[in-house]
């Protein structure tokens, strides 16, 4: 049984407290709805149409509006809230930690802690929970990474819930991806099994912006902005070479939002390959045929490839046990070889955030290039198979 309480906001941000109830309009009504799809497609042949039947019948789909409610189900003075960041790093983690802490304090919560290094922080005796407050998190959004640290894996769900009981944690905010949220759901189920009054809140951490019911996931804008550097570098190399081809690989295992938005924003991409759109490398309508046309008409071309694009035309995936999911075959490498061998032209390949490869017909297997950022310019250092540079 969960009792409901009416929220009484307290914050130092407002002189004399919050406005009166009659003046306050900061709550979301439980009956507020958001229309999920805003386009009424007239035909399944319309661009981007998603229809449930051949007639493309209009079906209204509504979801609850997110936001603060007047009724809350915990007394703030009885809450001990914990925040944990799991999986890999993502731009904006510190921003989320900061805002969760500040919002909890606005609600009147006095006890807020951070669990260090993901779920492992619950079981490792060498790791202590970190007290959090507005003073602690005030400027952490100016730094990258995670104030709390991250890790993959961790103890059993039963052990995690045991530690939560011992520490008196009755509200936990989990920042992570698919695996992390699977763990959060398991924690929720274990708490229900034990009839514990614990709230488990999931904050999706996906730089790919691939969650339907969210306006935008944190880190996405930063990823698109940083991708411009890789695209610009590849464009300059390709444009400066005779029949140059630049290939840029960007993040996106199962979605192409980063690749698509970065390509549109840069204005320098000729071909963008993403997982959502099927294509062929060879044949009259294949990527290589169009690439050949671009070389003949423009003299150079730049291709943007999402890391998960073209899986159906590549070899079987293989598993990476340490990360817990299947690694994807690399269209990036396949395309690099396919372009270099038949065209005999200069090729500049850049994996954003990783290593770059500059190759031509004589140097395909024995040279590479590390891209170094110096005063917003890329400096190229060539390694030609020798120990000295």
C-alpha positions as CSV (number, residue, x, y, z in Angstrom):
1,X,0.0,0.0,0.0
2,X,1.4,3.4,-1.1
3,X,0.1,6.5,0.6
4,X,0.0,9.8,-1.4
5,X,1.2,13.0,0.0
6,X,0.7,16.6,-1.3
7,X,4.0,18.1,-2.2
8,X,5.2,21.2,-0.2
9,X,8.2,22.5,-2.1
10,X,11.0,24.2,-0.2
11,X,13.9,25.8,-2.0
12,X,16.4,28.6,-1.2
13,X,16.0,29.7,-4.8
14,X,12.8,31.5,-3.9
15,X,12.7,34.3,-1.3
16,X,10.1,33.4,1.3
17,X,9.6,29.9,-0.2
18,X,7.5,29.0,-3.2
19,X,4.4,31.0,-4.4
20,X,1.1,30.1,-2.9
21,X,-1.0,27.2,-4.2
22,X,-3.3,29.6,-6.0
23,X,-0.3,31.2,-7.8
24,X,1.6,28.0,-8.4
25,X,1.2,26.4,-11.8
26,X,4.3,24.1,-11.9
27,X,2.6,20.8,-11.7
28,X,1.5,18.4,-14.4
29,X,-2.1,17.1,-14.4
30,X,-2.3,13.3,-14.4
31,X,-4.8,13.5,-17.3
32,X,-2.4,15.4,-19.6
33,X,-1.6,13.5,-22.7
34,X,0.9,13.8,-25.6
35,X,0.0,12.7,-29.1
36,X,2.6,10.1,-30.2
37,X,2.3,10.5,-33.9
38,X,1.4,13.8,-35.4
39,X,1.2,13.0,-39.1
40,X,-1.9,11.4,-40.7
41,X,-0.5,9.6,-43.7
42,X,-2.9,9.5,-46.7
43,X,-1.1,6.5,-48.3
44,X,1.4,3.8,-47.2
45,X,3.5,5.1,-50.2
46,X,4.1,8.5,-48.6
47,X,7.6,9.1,-47.5
48,X,8.2,7.9,-44.0
49,X,4.7,6.4,-43.7
50,X,4.1,3.8,-41.0
51,X,0.7,2.2,-41.4
52,X,-1.2,-0.6,-39.6
53,X,-3.2,-1.6,-42.7
54,X,-3.2,-1.0,-46.5
55,X,-5.6,1.9,-46.1
56,X,-3.4,3.7,-43.7
57,X,-6.2,4.1,-41.2
58,X,-5.5,7.0,-38.7
59,X,-5.2,5.7,-35.2
60,X,-4.6,8.1,-32.3
61,X,-1.9,7.0,-29.9
62,X,-1.5,9.0,-26.7
63,X,1.1,8.8,-23.9
64,X,1.2,10.3,-20.5
65,X,2.9,13.7,-20.2
66,X,6.1,13.6,-18.1
67,X,6.7,16.2,-15.4
68,X,6.3,17.0,-11.7
69,X,3.1,15.9,-9.9
70,X,1.5,17.6,-7.0
71,X,1.0,14.2,-5.2
72,X,4.1,12.3,-4.2
73,X,4.4,8.9,-2.5
74,X,7.4,9.5,-0.2
75,X,7.9,11.9,2.7
76,X,11.0,13.7,1.6
77,X,12.5,13.7,5.1
78,X,12.3,9.9,5.1
79,X,14.0,9.4,1.7
80,X,17.6,8.3,1.2
81,X,18.2,8.6,-2.5
82,X,21.1,6.9,-4.3
83,X,22.4,7.6,-7.8
84,X,24.5,5.1,-9.8
85,X,26.0,5.3,-13.3
86,X,26.7,2.1,-15.2
87,X,28.1,0.9,-18.5
88,X,30.2,3.2,-20.6
89,X,30.7,6.9,-20.5
90,X,28.4,9.3,-22.3
91,X,28.4,13.1,-22.7
92,X,26.1,14.6,-20.1
93,X,26.3,12.1,-17.3
94,X,27.5,14.8,-14.9
95,X,24.7,17.1,-16.0
96,X,22.1,14.4,-15.2
97,X,23.7,13.7,-11.8
98,X,23.8,17.4,-11.0
99,X,20.1,18.0,-11.9
100,X,18.9,14.9,-10.0
101,X,20.6,16.1,-6.9
102,X,19.3,19.7,-7.2
103,X,15.7,18.5,-7.9
104,X,15.8,16.1,-5.0
105,X,16.8,19.0,-2.7
106,X,14.0,21.2,-4.1
107,X,11.6,18.4,-3.1
108,X,13.1,18.5,0.4
109,X,15.2,15.4,0.3
110,X,18.2,15.7,2.7
111,X,20.0,12.4,2.3
112,X,21.5,11.8,-1.2
113,X,24.4,9.6,-2.0
114,X,26.3,8.4,-5.1
115,X,27.2,4.7,-5.6
116,X,30.8,4.6,-7.0
117,X,31.7,2.7,-10.1
118,X,28.3,1.3,-11.1
119,X,26.6,-1.7,-9.5
120,X,30.0,-2.9,-8.3
121,X,29.9,-0.1,-5.7
122,X,27.2,-2.0,-3.8
123,X,29.5,-5.0,-3.1
124,X,33.0,-3.8,-3.0
125,X,34.1,-3.1,0.6
126,X,36.8,-0.8,-0.6
127,X,34.3,1.6,-2.1
128,X,32.2,4.0,0.0
129,X,29.1,5.8,-1.0
130,X,29.6,9.5,-1.8
131,X,27.5,12.1,0.0
132,X,26.0,14.4,-2.6
133,X,24.5,17.9,-2.3
134,X,24.1,21.0,-4.4
135,X,27.5,22.3,-3.2
136,X,29.2,19.0,-4.3
137,X,27.7,18.9,-7.7
138,X,27.4,22.6,-8.5
139,X,30.1,22.7,-11.2
140,X,30.5,19.0,-12.2
141,X,28.6,19.7,-15.5
142,X,31.7,21.6,-16.6
143,X,33.7,18.3,-16.6
144,X,33.4,15.2,-18.8
145,X,33.0,11.6,-17.6
146,X,31.1,10.7,-14.4
147,X,31.7,12.1,-10.9
148,X,30.7,8.6,-9.6
149,X,32.7,6.5,-12.1
150,X,31.3,3.7,-14.2
151,X,31.7,0.0,-14.7
152,X,30.0,-3.0,-16.3
153,X,28.6,-6.0,-14.5
154,X,28.4,-6.3,-10.7
155,X,27.1,-8.5,-7.9
156,X,23.9,-10.5,-7.9
157,X,20.5,-8.7,-7.7
158,X,19.9,-10.3,-4.3
159,X,23.2,-8.9,-3.0
160,X,22.4,-5.4,-4.4
161,X,19.1,-5.3,-2.6
162,X,20.7,-6.6,0.6
163,X,23.1,-3.7,0.5
164,X,20.3,-1.2,-0.2
165,X,18.4,-2.5,2.8
166,X,21.6,-2.2,5.0
167,X,22.2,1.4,3.8
168,X,18.6,2.4,4.1
169,X,18.3,3.3,0.5
170,X,14.6,3.6,-0.6
171,X,15.0,5.5,-3.8
172,X,17.6,4.7,-6.5
173,X,18.3,6.5,-9.8
174,X,20.0,4.3,-12.3
175,X,21.8,5.9,-15.3
176,X,22.6,3.4,-18.0
177,X,21.8,1.5,-21.2
178,X,20.0,-1.8,-22.0
179,X,21.9,-4.0,-19.6
180,X,21.8,-1.5,-16.8
181,X,18.0,-1.1,-17.1
182,X,17.6,-4.9,-17.2
183,X,19.4,-4.9,-13.9
184,X,17.2,-2.0,-12.6
185,X,14.1,-4.0,-13.5
186,X,15.5,-7.0,-11.7
187,X,16.1,-4.9,-8.6
188,X,12.6,-3.6,-8.8
189,X,11.2,-7.1,-9.0
190,X,13.3,-8.3,-6.1
191,X,12.1,-5.3,-4.0
192,X,8.5,-6.2,-4.9
193,X,9.2,-9.8,-3.9
194,X,10.5,-8.6,-0.5
195,X,7.6,-6.1,-0.3
196,X,10.1,-3.2,0.2
197,X,8.9,0.3,-0.3
198,X,11.6,1.3,-2.8
199,X,11.4,3.4,-6.0
200,X,13.6,2.4,-8.9
201,X,14.0,5.2,-11.4
202,X,15.7,4.5,-14.8
203,X,17.4,7.3,-16.7
204,X,18.2,6.0,-20.3
205,X,21.8,6.5,-21.3
206,X,21.9,6.2,-25.1
207,X,24.0,8.6,-27.2
208,X,22.2,7.3,-30.3
209,X,18.9,9.1,-29.5
210,X,17.0,5.9,-30.3
211,X,14.2,6.0,-27.7
212,X,10.8,6.7,-29.2
213,X,9.1,8.3,-26.2
214,X,11.8,10.9,-25.4
215,X,12.3,14.2,-27.2
216,X,16.1,13.7,-27.1
217,X,18.5,11.6,-25.2
218,X,21.4,13.3,-23.4
219,X,24.8,13.2,-25.2
220,X,23.3,13.1,-28.6
221,X,23.9,16.8,-29.5
222,X,27.5,16.5,-28.3
223,X,28.0,13.4,-30.4
224,X,26.7,15.2,-33.6
225,X,28.9,18.2,-32.9
226,X,32.0,16.2,-32.4
227,X,31.3,14.2,-35.5
228,X,31.7,17.4,-37.5
229,X,35.5,17.3,-36.8
230,X,35.8,13.8,-38.3
231,X,33.7,14.7,-41.3
232,X,35.6,17.9,-42.0
233,X,38.9,16.1,-41.8
234,X,37.8,13.4,-44.2
235,X,36.3,16.0,-46.6
236,X,39.6,18.0,-46.7
237,X,41.7,14.9,-47.3
238,X,39.3,13.6,-50.0
239,X,38.9,16.9,-51.7
240,X,42.6,17.5,-51.8
241,X,43.4,14.2,-53.4
242,X,43.0,13.0,-57.0
243,X,39.8,11.0,-57.0
244,X,39.9,11.1,-53.2
245,X,37.3,9.2,-51.2
246,X,36.7,9.9,-47.5
247,X,34.9,7.4,-45.3
248,X,33.8,8.3,-41.8
249,X,32.4,5.7,-39.3
250,X,30.2,7.1,-36.6
251,X,28.5,5.5,-33.6
252,X,25.1,3.8,-34.1
253,X,24.8,0.0,-33.6
254,X,21.2,-0.2,-34.4
255,X,20.2,3.4,-35.3
256,X,21.6,6.0,-37.6
257,X,20.5,9.2,-35.9
258,X,24.1,10.4,-35.2
259,X,25.2,9.6,-38.8
260,X,22.1,11.2,-40.4
261,X,22.1,14.4,-38.3
262,X,25.9,14.8,-38.6
263,X,25.7,14.3,-42.4
264,X,22.9,16.8,-42.8
265,X,24.5,19.4,-40.5
266,X,27.9,19.2,-42.2
267,X,26.7,19.6,-45.8
268,X,29.8,17.7,-46.9
269,X,28.5,14.1,-47.1
270,X,27.6,12.5,-50.4
271,X,26.5,9.1,-49.1
272,X,25.1,8.3,-45.7
273,X,24.6,4.6,-44.8
274,X,22.5,3.8,-41.7
275,X,21.0,0.5,-40.3
276,X,17.4,1.5,-40.9
277,X,17.8,1.8,-44.7
278,X,18.8,-1.4,-46.7
279,X,21.2,-1.0,-49.5
280,X,23.6,-3.0,-51.7
281,X,27.3,-2.4,-52.3
282,X,27.4,-3.8,-55.8
283,X,25.0,-3.8,-58.7
284,X,23.5,-1.0,-60.9
285,X,21.9,0.6,-57.9
286,X,24.7,-0.2,-55.4
287,X,26.8,2.2,-53.3
288,X,29.9,1.5,-55.3
289,X,28.2,2.4,-58.6
290,X,27.0,5.7,-57.2
291,X,30.4,6.3,-55.7
292,X,32.0,5.8,-59.1
293,X,29.5,8.3,-60.6
294,X,30.5,10.9,-57.9
295,X,34.2,10.4,-58.6
296,X,33.6,10.9,-62.3
297,X,31.4,14.0,-61.9
298,X,32.8,15.7,-58.7
299,X,36.3,14.4,-58.5
300,X,35.9,13.3,-54.9
301,X,33.4,12.0,-52.4
302,X,32.8,11.6,-48.7
303,X,30.8,8.7,-47.2
304,X,29.4,8.5,-43.7
305,X,28.8,5.0,-42.2
306,X,26.9,4.2,-39.0
307,X,28.7,1.3,-37.3
308,X,25.7,-1.0,-37.6
309,X,24.9,-0.3,-41.2
310,X,24.8,-3.0,-43.8
311,X,24.9,-6.0,-41.5
312,X,22.7,-8.2,-43.8
313,X,25.4,-8.0,-46.5
314,X,28.3,-8.7,-44.3
315,X,29.7,-11.8,-42.4
316,X,28.2,-13.3,-39.3
317,X,28.5,-11.3,-36.1
318,X,30.7,-12.4,-33.3
319,X,30.4,-12.0,-29.5
320,X,32.5,-9.9,-27.2
321,X,31.9,-11.5,-23.8
322,X,33.4,-8.6,-21.8
323,X,30.7,-6.2,-23.0
324,X,27.9,-8.7,-23.1
325,X,26.6,-8.1,-26.6
326,X,27.3,-9.1,-30.1
327,X,30.0,-7.1,-32.0
328,X,29.0,-5.9,-35.4
329,X,30.7,-6.8,-38.6
330,X,32.5,-3.7,-40.0
331,X,31.0,-2.2,-43.2
332,X,33.6,0.5,-42.6
333,X,36.5,-1.9,-43.4
334,X,34.6,-3.7,-46.1
335,X,33.8,-0.4,-47.9
336,X,37.4,0.7,-47.5
337,X,38.8,-2.3,-49.3
338,X,36.0,-2.3,-51.9
339,X,36.7,1.4,-52.8
340,X,40.5,1.2,-52.8
341,X,41.0,-1.9,-54.9
342,X,38.9,-1.1,-58.0
343,X,39.3,2.7,-58.0
344,X,43.0,2.9,-57.4
345,X,42.5,6.2,-55.7
346,X,43.5,7.9,-52.5
347,X,41.3,6.8,-49.5
348,X,41.0,8.6,-46.2
349,X,39.1,6.6,-43.5
350,X,38.4,8.0,-40.1
351,X,36.7,6.4,-37.2
352,X,35.4,9.2,-34.9
353,X,37.1,8.9,-31.6
354,X,39.5,6.2,-32.8
355,X,42.3,5.7,-35.3
356,X,42.4,7.0,-38.8
357,X,43.8,5.2,-41.9
358,X,45.3,6.9,-44.9
359,X,45.9,4.4,-47.7
360,X,46.5,4.2,-51.4
361,X,47.3,1.1,-53.5
362,X,50.9,0.8,-52.3
363,X,50.2,1.7,-48.6
364,X,47.0,-0.1,-47.9
365,X,48.4,-2.6,-45.4
366,X,51.5,-0.8,-44.0
367,X,50.5,2.8,-43.2
368,X,48.1,4.5,-40.8
369,X,47.6,7.9,-39.5
370,X,46.7,9.0,-36.0
371,X,44.6,12.2,-35.9
372,X,45.7,14.6,-33.2
373,X,43.6,17.5,-32.2
374,X,45.7,20.6,-31.6
375,X,44.2,24.1,-31.4
376,X,41.1,22.8,-33.3
377,X,43.2,21.6,-36.2
378,X,44.1,18.0,-37.1
379,X,47.8,17.2,-37.3
380,X,48.7,14.1,-39.2
381,X,51.5,11.9,-38.0
382,X,52.4,9.1,-40.5
383,X,53.7,5.7,-39.4
384,X,55.3,3.8,-42.2
385,X,56.1,0.6,-40.5
386,X,59.3,1.9,-38.8
387,X,60.1,2.5,-35.2
388,X,61.1,6.1,-35.7
389,X,58.8,8.9,-36.8
